[in-house]
Amino acid sequence: MDTADLSRAVWLSKYCLRQDGEAAEGHIGETWRRVAHAAASAEERPEEWAHRFESLFTDFRFLPGGRILAGAGSAKRVTLFNCFVAGRLEDTLDGILQGLTETALTMQQGGGVGIDFTPLRPSGTAAIRTGSSASGPVSFMLLWDTLCGTLLSTSSRRGAMMGTLACDHPDIEAFINAKAATGALSNFNLSVLVSDRFMNAVASDAEWPLTFPSRLQRDHGVSSDAAVTVRTLPARKLWRQIATAAHDSAEPGVLFIDTINRNNNLRYCETISATNPCGEIPLPPYGACDLGSINLAALVHRPFGPDSFLDMERLANTARLAVRFLDDIIDLSRFPLRQQARQAQDTRRIGLGITGLADALAMLGIRYSAPRGRELAATVVRTIRDAAYETSVGLAAEKGAFPRLDTARYLESPFVGRLPEHIKSGIATNGIRNSHLLSIAPAGTISLLAGNVSSGIEPIYALEATRAIRDKNGALEEHAVRDFAYAMWREQDGAAATPPPFFETAAALPAEAHLSMQSSLQPYVDNAISKTINMPDTASVDDVADLYTAAHAAGIKGCTVYRPGASVGRVICTRADTHCCNVDREAD
């Protein structure tokens, strides 16, 4: 079992620069150099910053998002942004086709896209101009799904889309069950936009009106049209339908859209109704975000020893340099659409996050599920938050604040209000370069690149597993892999030793441990967190509903569950599995 072979395969298939189909880089160090010099070209002293950026990548300490690794310095007409949200769909055939075209152009350059289908009229509604009946949002989602599969059928990077629909749209039940059939909408992740009003209706066992236009849209100022109530149903019945679908097929997830908008640093000038495909970046229409993750496993000194520790000073310094790097990427990147370029440059959103959390905890001898594990994780993310915001304030003084900054109103946002006083004072004096700075992505593929460290804030998936990745021609290859920290421990303690209890795996943990970790970190993340909450195959529909309810109460922005019995494809399989992967959806 050689994880190094898998890491090299990932690099060759996804990130190595190619010319005429052949590798143009001999080793990953050349990729780091290319990316560092490309980012530094946005600086006044490019050679100095190229050297400093390249040092970021030493020992995989910082992992830029996949689009950056693949495209920076390549001279290809591609975007360096992983994440986009489509423009608001117009409820006309011309508007729908325009949205489809814009999605095609975005995906052609490698961007994943989130699309809110709430503006489309429900099925059966009369079309005044033609006299025909509308087919509804789910029918049009099939066009997007086919487009995605057609565009990327021969690519080593699978397409990814997020489809959202408001909880009070008349077609919400069809949306909830849209993936019940095997293979349906296979290029989509689905999430219901869940409002506080709906959660209150569930709690009080009230009737729930399904209206068009959606009341949720009107509450957020997206639509001023008078709403017509198409029908009503008990809120708890709809809530159970959501939970049942998630129980059976791991979808839809839920996005607590009022929580998202209430805590948005730019709530004074934008409304959000969708996220990127994996949910870690809530974005307004045409919004975009570039990503990068700090590898915590690379910051642990003397792993598994009695004096092991995580280097917090180096963590903060890494965050500071990574913020500057990601800010430069905004100026370097191409954009498929002018509207996306304008949004990115007006707000300068970035998404700095972490990966390797579970491995780092194991290397420190700390259980993922223990209070000490959550406390350390929260300290880590708070440290990154403060270093990132301090750096962005400094960049504003040096290079200018983001154009849409209204300092007084920005300082009134709940997240900014929780920042240390010296940072808020700096914003008041100098402004801030980036509207948002933090996001925790799945970081799945770049974590494989770094030696199969645990991805994002997920627990270790399995100590040993089989992983399928797509080669440069799009074909699946299976690799036997070992978790990074577990492999290191075996080298130190021998193959015959029994793994210590701090090697906790995702399936062995109670769902509450997953939720507790996510809720511990959300207060320090201004964007959002992508996290799958594993539940046992014995979990009931009520268990799923209760978990989603607890997530809302905890202030989490979005929630997704996975149960082993759910009818979904997976990217990772343990040795005990009888079948292997049939999906390789890129999250980074």
C-alpha positions as CSV (number, residue, x, y, z in Angstrom):
1,M,0.0,0.0,0.0
2,D,1.7,3.2,-1.2
3,T,-0.2,6.4,-0.6
4,A,2.7,8.2,-2.3
5,D,1.7,6.6,-5.6
6,L,-1.8,7.9,-5.2
7,S,-0.6,11.4,-4.4
8,R,1.5,11.4,-7.5
9,A,-1.4,10.0,-9.6
10,V,-3.6,12.9,-8.3
11,W,-0.9,15.4,-9.2
12,L,-0.4,14.0,-12.6
13,S,-4.1,13.7,-13.5
14,K,-5.3,17.0,-12.1
15,Y,-2.6,19.6,-11.4
16,C,0.5,18.9,-13.4
17,L,0.9,21.3,-16.3
18,R,0.6,19.5,-19.6
19,Q,1.7,20.4,-23.1
20,D,0.4,18.4,-26.1
21,G,-0.9,15.8,-23.6
22,E,2.4,15.2,-22.0
23,A,3.6,16.3,-18.5
24,A,5.5,19.5,-18.7
25,E,6.5,19.5,-15.0
26,G,8.8,16.8,-13.6
27,H,7.7,17.0,-10.0
28,I,5.3,18.8,-7.8
29,G,8.0,21.4,-6.8
30,E,7.8,22.7,-10.3
31,T,4.0,23.1,-9.9
32,W,4.5,25.0,-6.6
33,R,7.0,27.3,-8.4
34,R,4.7,28.0,-11.3
35,V,1.8,28.8,-9.0
36,A,3.9,31.0,-6.6
37,H,5.3,33.1,-9.5
38,A,1.9,33.5,-11.1
39,A,0.4,34.8,-7.8
40,A,3.3,37.1,-7.2
41,S,2.9,38.7,-10.6
42,A,0.1,40.8,-9.0
43,E,2.7,42.3,-6.5
44,E,4.9,45.3,-6.9
45,R,8.0,43.1,-5.9
46,P,7.1,39.8,-7.6
47,E,10.4,38.0,-7.0
48,E,10.3,38.6,-3.3
49,W,6.7,37.5,-3.0
50,A,7.2,34.5,-5.3
51,H,9.9,33.2,-2.9
52,R,7.6,33.7,0.1
53,F,4.6,32.2,-1.6
54,E,6.6,29.1,-2.6
55,S,7.7,28.6,1.0
56,L,4.0,28.3,1.9
57,F,3.8,25.0,0.1
58,T,6.7,23.4,1.9
59,D,5.6,20.0,3.3
60,F,2.1,20.7,1.9
61,R,1.6,23.3,4.7
62,F,-0.8,25.3,2.6
63,L,-2.9,23.8,-0.2
64,P,-4.4,26.2,-2.8
65,G,-7.7,25.2,-4.3
66,G,-7.6,22.8,-7.2
67,R,-8.4,25.4,-9.9
68,I,-5.4,27.5,-8.7
69,L,-3.0,24.6,-8.8
70,A,-4.2,23.5,-12.2
71,G,-4.5,26.9,-13.8
72,A,-2.2,29.5,-12.3
73,G,0.7,30.3,-14.6
74,S,-0.5,27.8,-17.2
75,A,-1.6,30.4,-19.8
76,K,-4.8,28.5,-20.3
77,R,-8.1,30.3,-20.6
78,V,-9.5,29.0,-17.3
79,T,-10.7,30.4,-14.0
80,L,-8.7,30.1,-10.8
81,F,-11.9,30.2,-8.8
82,N,-13.6,26.9,-7.7
83,C,-16.9,28.4,-6.7
84,F,-19.6,30.3,-8.4
85,V,-23.3,31.0,-8.0
86,A,-25.3,31.7,-11.1
87,G,-27.1,34.9,-11.8
88,R,-30.8,35.1,-10.7
89,L,-32.9,33.0,-13.1
90,E,-35.6,34.9,-14.9
91,D,-38.9,33.1,-15.2
92,T,-39.0,33.3,-19.0
93,L,-37.7,30.9,-21.6
94,D,-35.1,33.4,-22.7
95,G,-34.0,33.9,-19.1
96,I,-33.8,30.2,-18.5
97,L,-31.7,29.6,-21.6
98,Q,-29.5,32.5,-20.7
99,G,-28.9,31.0,-17.3
100,L,-28.1,27.7,-19.0
101,T,-25.6,29.3,-21.3
102,E,-23.9,31.2,-18.5
103,T,-23.6,27.9,-16.5
104,A,-22.0,26.2,-19.6
105,L,-19.5,29.0,-20.0
106,T,-18.6,28.8,-16.3
107,M,-18.2,25.0,-16.2
108,Q,-16.2,25.1,-19.4
109,Q,-13.5,27.0,-17.5
110,G,-13.6,24.6,-14.6
111,G,-15.9,26.3,-12.1
112,G,-18.6,24.6,-10.1
113,V,-21.9,26.4,-10.0
114,G,-24.8,26.8,-7.5
115,I,-28.2,27.7,-9.0
116,D,-31.4,28.8,-7.2
117,F,-34.4,27.5,-9.1
118,T,-36.9,29.3,-6.8
119,P,-37.8,32.1,-9.3
120,L,-39.2,29.5,-11.7
121,R,-43.0,29.2,-11.7
122,P,-44.4,25.9,-10.4
123,S,-45.6,23.1,-12.7
124,G,-49.1,23.4,-14.0
125,T,-49.0,27.2,-13.9
126,A,-50.5,28.8,-17.0
127,A,-48.1,30.6,-19.3
128,I,-50.1,33.7,-20.3
129,R,-48.3,34.4,-23.6
130,T,-48.5,30.9,-25.1
131,G,-51.4,29.4,-23.2
132,S,-49.3,26.3,-22.3
133,S,-48.6,25.1,-18.8
134,A,-45.2,25.5,-17.0
135,S,-43.3,22.3,-16.4
136,G,-41.7,23.5,-13.1
137,P,-38.2,23.9,-11.7
138,V,-37.3,20.2,-11.5
139,S,-37.9,19.7,-15.2
140,F,-35.5,22.5,-16.1
141,M,-32.9,21.1,-13.7
142,L,-32.7,18.1,-16.0
143,L,-31.4,20.5,-18.7
144,W,-28.6,21.6,-16.4
145,D,-27.8,18.0,-15.4
146,T,-27.5,16.9,-19.0
147,L,-25.4,20.0,-19.9
148,C,-23.0,19.2,-17.0
149,G,-22.6,15.6,-18.0
150,T,-22.1,16.5,-21.7
151,L,-19.5,19.2,-21.1
152,L,-17.4,17.2,-18.8
153,S,-17.9,13.6,-19.9
154,T,-14.2,13.2,-21.0
155,S,-12.6,15.3,-18.3
156,S,-10.6,14.1,-15.3
157,R,-12.6,16.7,-13.3
158,R,-16.2,15.8,-12.8
159,G,-18.7,18.7,-12.9
160,A,-20.4,19.8,-9.8
161,M,-23.6,21.9,-9.3
162,M,-25.8,22.8,-6.3
163,G,-29.5,23.2,-6.9
164,T,-31.6,25.1,-4.3
165,L,-35.3,25.7,-3.9
166,A,-37.2,27.6,-1.2
167,C,-39.1,25.6,1.4
168,D,-42.3,27.4,0.4
169,H,-42.2,26.9,-3.3
170,P,-45.2,25.0,-4.6
171,D,-42.9,22.4,-6.2
172,I,-40.8,21.8,-3.1
173,E,-42.1,18.2,-2.7
174,A,-41.0,17.3,-6.2
175,F,-37.7,18.9,-5.5
176,I,-37.2,16.9,-2.3
177,N,-37.8,13.7,-4.1
178,A,-36.0,14.5,-7.4
179,K,-33.1,12.2,-6.7
180,A,-35.1,9.3,-5.5
181,A,-34.6,7.4,-8.8
182,T,-31.2,5.9,-9.1
183,G,-29.0,8.2,-11.3
184,A,-31.4,11.1,-11.4
185,L,-29.8,14.5,-11.4
186,S,-26.4,12.8,-10.7
187,N,-24.4,16.0,-11.4
188,F,-26.4,18.0,-8.7
189,N,-26.2,18.3,-5.0
190,L,-29.6,19.5,-3.7
191,S,-30.4,21.7,-0.7
192,V,-33.7,23.1,0.5
193,L,-33.6,26.8,1.5
194,V,-35.1,26.5,5.0
195,S,-36.4,29.7,6.7
196,D,-36.8,30.6,10.4
197,R,-40.5,31.0,9.7
198,F,-40.7,27.4,8.5
199,M,-38.8,26.1,11.5
200,N,-41.2,27.9,13.8
201,A,-44.1,26.4,11.9
202,V,-42.6,22.9,12.4
203,A,-42.1,23.6,16.1
204,S,-45.8,24.8,16.5
205,D,-47.3,22.1,14.2
206,A,-48.7,24.9,12.0
207,E,-50.0,24.7,8.5
208,W,-47.5,25.8,5.9
209,P,-48.5,27.8,2.8
210,L,-46.8,27.1,-0.5
211,T,-46.8,30.3,-2.5
212,F,-45.5,31.8,-5.7
213,P,-43.6,34.0,-5.8
214,S,-42.0,32.4,-2.7
215,R,-42.5,34.4,0.5
216,L,-38.9,33.7,1.3
217,Q,-37.9,35.6,-1.7
218,R,-40.1,38.5,-0.8
219,D,-38.8,38.5,2.8
220,H,-35.3,39.1,1.5
221,G,-36.4,41.7,-1.0
222,V,-35.8,39.6,-4.1
223,S,-39.3,39.8,-5.4
224,S,-42.0,42.4,-5.0
225,D,-44.8,40.6,-6.8
226,A,-47.9,39.7,-4.9
227,A,-47.8,36.1,-3.8
228,V,-50.5,33.6,-4.5
229,T,-50.9,30.7,-2.1
230,V,-51.2,27.6,-4.3
231,R,-51.9,25.1,-1.4
232,T,-51.0,24.4,2.2
233,L,-49.8,21.4,4.1
234,P,-48.7,20.7,7.6
235,A,-45.2,22.0,8.2
236,R,-44.3,18.8,10.0
237,K,-45.3,16.7,7.1
238,L,-43.0,18.7,4.8
239,W,-40.2,18.5,7.4
240,R,-40.6,14.7,7.5
241,Q,-40.4,14.5,3.7
242,I,-37.1,16.3,3.8
243,A,-35.8,14.0,6.5
244,T,-37.1,10.9,4.8
245,A,-35.3,11.8,1.5
246,A,-32.1,12.6,3.4
247,H,-32.4,9.3,5.3
248,D,-32.9,7.3,2.1
249,S,-30.6,9.0,-0.3
250,A,-28.4,11.5,1.7
251,E,-30.2,14.4,-0.1
252,P,-31.5,17.1,0.1
253,G,-29.3,18.9,2.6
254,V,-30.7,22.0,4.3
255,L,-29.4,25.6,4.0
256,F,-30.7,27.8,6.9
257,I,-31.0,30.8,4.6
258,D,-32.1,33.3,7.2
259,T,-29.1,32.4,9.4
260,I,-26.9,32.8,6.3
261,N,-28.3,36.2,5.3
262,R,-28.5,37.5,8.9
263,N,-24.8,36.8,9.4
264,N,-23.6,37.9,6.0
265,N,-20.9,40.6,6.3
266,L,-22.5,42.2,3.2
267,R,-26.1,41.9,4.2
268,Y,-26.5,45.6,3.6
269,C,-25.9,45.3,-0.2
270,E,-26.7,41.7,-1.2
271,T,-29.1,38.8,-0.7
272,I,-28.0,35.2,-0.8
273,S,-30.1,32.2,-2.0
274,A,-27.5,29.6,-3.1
275,T,-24.1,28.3,-2.3
276,N,-21.3,26.7,-4.3
277,P,-21.7,22.9,-4.9
278,C,-20.4,21.8,-1.6
279,G,-22.0,24.4,0.6
280,E,-19.0,26.2,2.1
281,I,-19.5,29.5,0.3
282,P,-22.9,31.2,0.4
283,L,-22.8,33.6,-2.5
284,P,-25.0,36.3,-4.1
285,P,-25.9,36.1,-7.8
286,Y,-22.7,35.9,-9.9
287,G,-20.7,35.5,-6.7
288,A,-17.4,33.7,-6.8
289,C,-14.7,32.7,-4.3
290,D,-11.2,31.4,-4.4
291,L,-10.2,28.8,-1.8
292,G,-7.2,27.5,0.1
293,S,-6.6,25.2,3.1
294,I,-4.0,25.2,5.8
295,N,-2.9,21.6,6.4
296,L,-2.9,21.3,10.2
297,A,-1.1,17.9,10.1
298,A,2.0,19.7,8.7
299,L,2.1,21.9,11.8
300,V,2.3,19.2,14.5
301,H,5.7,18.9,16.2
302,R,6.9,15.6,17.7
303,P,3.7,13.7,16.7
304,F,2.5,10.9,19.0
305,G,5.0,11.9,21.7
306,P,4.3,13.1,25.2
307,D,5.5,16.6,24.3
308,S,3.7,16.9,20.9
309,F,2.2,20.3,20.0
310,L,0.6,22.2,17.2
311,D,2.7,25.3,16.3
312,M,0.2,28.1,16.7
313,E,2.7,30.8,15.8
314,R,3.5,29.1,12.5
315,L,-0.3,28.6,12.0
316,A,-0.9,32.4,12.3
317,N,2.0,33.2,10.0
318,T,0.8,30.7,7.4
319,A,-2.7,32.3,7.6
320,R,-1.3,35.8,7.0
321,L,0.7,34.8,4.0
322,A,-2.1,32.7,2.6
323,V,-4.5,35.6,2.7
324,R,-2.2,37.7,0.6
325,F,-1.7,34.9,-1.8
326,L,-5.5,34.3,-2.2
327,D,-6.1,38.1,-2.6
328,D,-3.6,38.2,-5.4
329,I,-5.4,35.3,-7.1
330,I,-8.4,37.6,-7.5
331,D,-6.4,40.0,-9.7
332,L,-4.7,37.1,-11.6
333,S,-7.8,35.0,-12.4
334,R,-9.8,35.0,-15.5
335,F,-13.6,34.9,-15.2
336,P,-16.1,33.2,-17.5
337,L,-18.5,36.1,-17.2
338,R,-18.1,39.9,-16.8
339,Q,-20.7,39.8,-14.0
340,Q,-18.6,37.3,-12.1
341,A,-15.4,39.4,-12.5
342,R,-17.3,42.5,-11.2
343,Q,-18.7,40.6,-8.2
344,A,-15.3,39.2,-7.3
345,Q,-13.4,42.4,-7.6
346,D,-16.1,44.5,-5.8
347,T,-16.1,42.2,-2.8
348,R,-12.8,40.4,-3.0
349,R,-14.2,37.3,-1.1
350,I,-11.7,34.6,-0.3
351,G,-12.1,31.3,1.5
352,L,-9.2,30.3,3.7
353,G,-9.8,27.1,5.6
354,I,-8.2,24.1,7.1
355,T,-7.7,20.4,6.3
356,G,-6.0,17.6,8.2
357,L,-7.8,18.4,11.5
358,A,-8.6,14.9,12.5
359,D,-5.1,13.7,11.7
360,A,-3.6,16.6,13.6
361,L,-5.7,15.7,16.6
362,A,-4.6,12.0,16.4
363,M,-0.9,13.1,16.1
364,L,-1.5,15.1,19.4
365,G,-3.1,12.1,21.0
366,I,-6.5,13.8,21.2
367,R,-9.9,12.2,20.4
368,Y,-11.9,14.0,17.7
369,S,-15.0,13.4,19.8
370,A,-13.6,14.7,23.1
371,P,-14.3,18.3,24.4
372,R,-10.5,18.9,24.2
373,G,-10.6,18.1,20.5
374,R,-13.3,20.7,19.8
375,E,-11.7,23.2,22.1
376,L,-8.4,23.0,20.2
377,A,-10.1,23.1,16.9
378,A,-11.9,26.2,17.9
379,T,-8.7,27.8,19.1
380,V,-7.1,26.9,15.7
381,V,-9.9,28.5,13.7
382,R,-10.1,31.6,15.9
383,T,-6.3,32.0,15.5
384,I,-6.7,31.9,11.7
385,R,-9.7,34.3,11.8
386,D,-7.8,36.9,13.7
387,A,-4.6,36.6,11.6
388,A,-6.7,36.7,8.4
389,Y,-8.7,39.8,9.4
390,E,-5.6,41.6,10.7
391,T,-3.8,40.9,7.4
392,S,-6.8,42.1,5.3
393,V,-6.9,45.3,7.3
394,G,-3.2,45.8,6.6
395,L,-3.8,45.0,2.9
396,A,-6.5,47.6,2.8
397,A,-4.0,50.2,4.1
398,E,-1.5,49.1,1.4
399,K,-3.7,48.4,-1.6
400,G,-7.2,49.7,-0.8
401,A,-10.4,48.3,0.7
402,F,-12.9,46.3,-1.3
403,P,-15.1,48.7,-3.4
404,R,-18.4,47.8,-1.8
405,L,-17.3,48.5,1.7
406,D,-19.6,50.7,3.8
407,T,-17.5,50.8,6.9
408,A,-20.2,51.7,9.4
409,R,-22.7,49.1,8.1
410,Y,-20.0,46.5,7.7
411,L,-19.0,46.9,11.4
412,E,-22.6,46.4,12.3
413,S,-22.7,42.8,11.0
414,P,-22.9,40.1,13.7
415,F,-19.7,38.3,12.7
416,V,-17.6,41.5,12.5
417,G,-19.1,42.6,15.8
418,R,-17.5,39.5,17.5
419,L,-14.0,40.4,16.3
420,P,-11.4,41.6,18.8
421,E,-11.5,45.4,19.4
422,H,-8.2,46.1,17.8
423,I,-9.3,44.5,14.5
424,K,-12.6,46.5,14.5
425,S,-10.6,49.6,15.2
426,G,-8.3,48.8,12.3
427,I,-11.4,48.4,10.0
428,A,-12.8,51.7,11.1
429,T,-9.5,53.4,10.3
430,N,-8.2,51.6,7.2
431,G,-11.1,49.6,5.9
432,I,-10.6,46.0,4.9
433,R,-9.4,44.4,1.7
434,N,-11.7,41.4,1.6
435,S,-15.4,41.2,2.6
436,H,-15.1,37.6,3.7
437,L,-12.0,35.6,4.5
438,L,-12.8,32.2,5.9
439,S,-14.4,29.0,4.7
440,I,-13.9,25.3,5.4
441,A,-14.1,23.3,2.3
442,P,-14.1,19.5,1.9
443,A,-10.6,19.7,0.5
444,G,-10.8,16.1,-0.6
445,T,-8.6,15.9,-3.6
446,I,-5.9,18.3,-2.4
447,S,-5.8,16.3,0.9
448,L,-5.0,13.2,-1.2
449,L,-2.3,15.2,-2.8
450,A,-0.8,15.9,0.6
451,G,-0.5,12.3,1.4
452,N,-4.1,11.4,2.2
453,V,-4.5,13.6,5.3
454,S,-8.0,13.7,6.7
455,S,-10.1,16.1,4.6
456,G,-11.4,19.4,5.9
457,I,-12.8,19.1,9.4
458,E,-14.1,15.6,8.8
459,P,-13.0,12.7,11.1
460,I,-10.6,10.2,9.6
461,Y,-12.8,8.3,7.1
462,A,-10.9,5.0,7.5
463,L,-7.5,3.9,8.6
464,E,-7.2,1.9,5.4
465,A,-9.4,2.2,2.4
466,T,-9.7,2.0,-1.4
467,R,-9.9,5.3,-3.2
468,A,-11.0,5.7,-6.9
469,I,-9.8,8.7,-8.8
470,R,-10.1,9.7,-12.4
471,D,-7.0,9.7,-14.6
472,K,-6.2,12.3,-17.2
473,N,-8.5,10.5,-19.6
474,G,-11.4,10.4,-17.2
475,A,-11.1,6.7,-16.4
476,L,-11.5,5.5,-12.8
477,E,-8.4,4.0,-11.1
478,E,-8.6,2.3,-7.7
479,H,-5.8,2.8,-5.2
480,A,-5.4,1.2,-1.8
481,V,-4.6,4.0,0.7
482,R,-3.7,4.5,4.3
483,D,-4.6,7.5,6.4
484,F,-1.6,9.9,6.7
485,A,-1.5,10.0,10.5
486,Y,-2.1,6.2,10.8
487,A,0.7,5.5,8.4
488,M,3.1,7.7,10.4
489,W,2.0,6.0,13.6
490,R,2.6,2.5,12.1
491,E,6.1,3.6,11.1
492,Q,6.8,4.5,14.7
493,D,5.0,1.8,16.6
494,G,5.0,-1.2,14.2
495,A,2.3,-2.8,12.1
496,A,1.4,-5.4,14.8
497,A,0.4,-2.8,17.4
498,T,-3.3,-2.1,18.1
499,P,-4.3,1.4,17.0
500,P,-4.8,3.6,20.1
501,P,-8.3,5.0,20.8
502,F,-7.5,8.5,19.4
503,F,-7.8,7.0,15.9
504,E,-11.5,7.6,15.7
505,T,-13.2,7.0,12.3
506,A,-16.2,8.8,10.9
507,A,-18.6,5.9,11.0
508,A,-17.7,4.9,14.6
509,L,-18.6,8.4,15.9
510,P,-22.1,9.3,17.0
511,A,-23.8,12.0,14.9
512,E,-23.7,14.4,17.8
513,A,-19.9,14.4,17.7
514,H,-19.9,15.5,14.1
515,L,-22.5,18.2,14.8
516,S,-20.6,19.4,17.9
517,M,-17.4,19.9,15.9
518,Q,-19.2,21.9,13.2
519,S,-21.1,24.0,15.6
520,S,-17.9,24.7,17.6
521,L,-16.2,26.2,14.6
522,Q,-19.0,28.1,12.8
523,P,-18.8,31.2,15.1
524,Y,-15.3,31.8,13.7
525,V,-16.1,31.2,10.0
526,D,-17.6,34.1,8.1
527,N,-18.6,32.1,5.1
528,A,-19.7,28.5,5.9
529,I,-18.5,25.0,6.6
530,S,-18.8,22.0,4.4
531,K,-19.3,18.9,6.6
532,T,-21.0,15.6,6.2
533,I,-22.6,14.3,9.4
534,N,-22.3,10.5,9.4
535,M,-25.2,8.6,11.0
536,P,-25.4,4.9,11.6
537,D,-27.4,2.7,9.2
538,T,-29.8,2.1,12.1
539,A,-30.7,5.8,12.3
540,S,-34.4,6.6,11.8
541,V,-36.1,9.3,9.8
542,D,-36.9,11.0,13.2
543,D,-33.2,10.9,14.0
544,V,-32.4,12.8,10.8
545,A,-35.2,15.3,11.5
546,D,-33.9,15.8,15.0
547,L,-30.4,16.3,13.8
548,Y,-31.4,19.0,11.2
549,T,-33.4,20.7,14.0
550,A,-30.5,20.7,16.3
551,A,-28.2,22.1,13.5
552,H,-30.6,25.1,13.1
553,A,-30.7,25.7,16.8
554,A,-26.9,25.6,16.9
555,G,-26.6,28.4,14.4
556,I,-25.0,26.2,11.7
557,K,-25.6,27.6,8.2
558,G,-26.1,24.3,6.4
559,C,-26.3,20.6,7.2
560,T,-25.9,17.4,5.2
561,V,-26.2,13.8,6.5
562,Y,-25.0,10.4,5.3
563,R,-26.2,7.0,6.4
564,P,-24.5,3.8,5.1
565,G,-27.8,2.5,3.8
566,A,-28.5,5.6,1.7
567,S,-28.6,5.0,-2.1
568,V,-25.7,7.2,-3.1
569,G,-22.4,6.8,-4.8
570,R,-19.2,7.4,-2.9
571,V,-15.7,8.4,-3.6
572,I,-14.1,6.3,-0.8
573,C,-14.7,2.7,0.2
574,T,-13.3,0.8,3.1
575,R,-11.7,-2.6,2.5
576,A,-14.9,-4.3,3.9
577,D,-17.1,-2.7,1.2
578,T,-18.3,-5.1,-1.5
579,H,-18.4,-2.4,-4.2
580,C,-16.3,0.6,-4.8
581,C,-16.7,4.1,-6.0
582,N,-18.9,5.3,-8.8
583,V,-18.6,9.0,-8.2
584,D,-15.6,11.3,-8.2
585,R,-17.1,14.7,-7.7
586,E,-14.5,17.4,-7.4
587,A,-14.9,19.7,-4.4
588,D,-11.6,21.5,-4.8
